[in-house]
């Protein structure tokens, strides 16, 4: 997943990576789950903040 966020942790955009192996329903579920966590933690993490974050999820 690729996440774009503002300083403060508010999400702007969440999208599957091009090589995502999840089907369409799985991708949509992950996008909903990420937005459900909005805003992401920010306080205490300002020094490592990045506007774009890449997260790799695997299903076993």
C-alpha positions as CSV (number, residue, x, y, z in Angstrom):
1,X,0.0,0.0,0.0
2,X,1.1,3.6,-0.7
3,X,-0.1,6.1,1.8
4,X,0.1,9.9,1.5
5,X,-0.3,11.9,4.7
6,X,-0.1,15.4,6.0
7,X,2.0,16.5,9.0
8,X,-0.2,15.5,11.9
9,X,-1.0,12.1,10.4
10,X,-4.1,12.9,8.4
11,X,-4.4,10.6,5.4
12,X,-4.8,12.1,2.0
13,X,-4.6,9.1,-0.2
14,X,-4.3,5.3,0.1
15,X,-3.7,3.0,-2.9
16,X,-2.5,-0.5,-3.6
17,X,1.0,-0.9,-5.0
18,X,1.2,-2.0,-8.6
19,X,2.4,-5.5,-7.7
20,X,-0.2,-6.1,-5.0
21,X,-1.3,-9.7,-4.9
22,X,-4.6,-9.1,-3.2
23,X,-7.8,-9.3,-5.3
24,X,-10.0,-6.2,-5.8
25,X,-12.1,-7.0,-2.7
26,X,-9.0,-7.5,-0.5
27,X,-7.4,-4.3,-1.7
28,X,-10.6,-2.4,-1.0
29,X,-10.7,-3.9,2.5
30,X,-7.2,-2.9,3.3
31,X,-7.8,0.7,2.0
32,X,-10.9,0.9,4.3
33,X,-8.9,-0.4,7.3
34,X,-6.1,2.1,6.8
35,X,-8.6,5.0,6.5
36,X,-10.3,3.7,9.7
37,X,-7.0,4.4,11.5
38,X,-7.0,8.0,10.3
39,X,-5.2,10.1,11.6
40,X,-2.1,8.0,11.9
41,X,0.2,8.5,15.0
42,X,2.3,11.6,14.6
43,X,3.1,13.1,18.0
44,X,6.5,11.8,19.0
45,X,7.4,10.7,15.5
46,X,7.9,14.1,13.9
47,X,11.6,13.4,13.3
48,X,10.9,10.4,11.1
49,X,7.8,11.7,9.5
50,X,7.5,11.1,5.7
51,X,4.6,12.3,3.6
52,X,4.6,9.1,1.5
53,X,4.8,5.7,3.2
54,X,5.0,2.3,1.5
55,X,3.6,-0.7,3.5
56,X,3.9,-4.3,2.4
57,X,1.3,-6.7,3.7
58,X,1.5,-10.4,3.3
59,X,-1.1,-13.1,3.9
60,X,0.1,-16.5,5.2
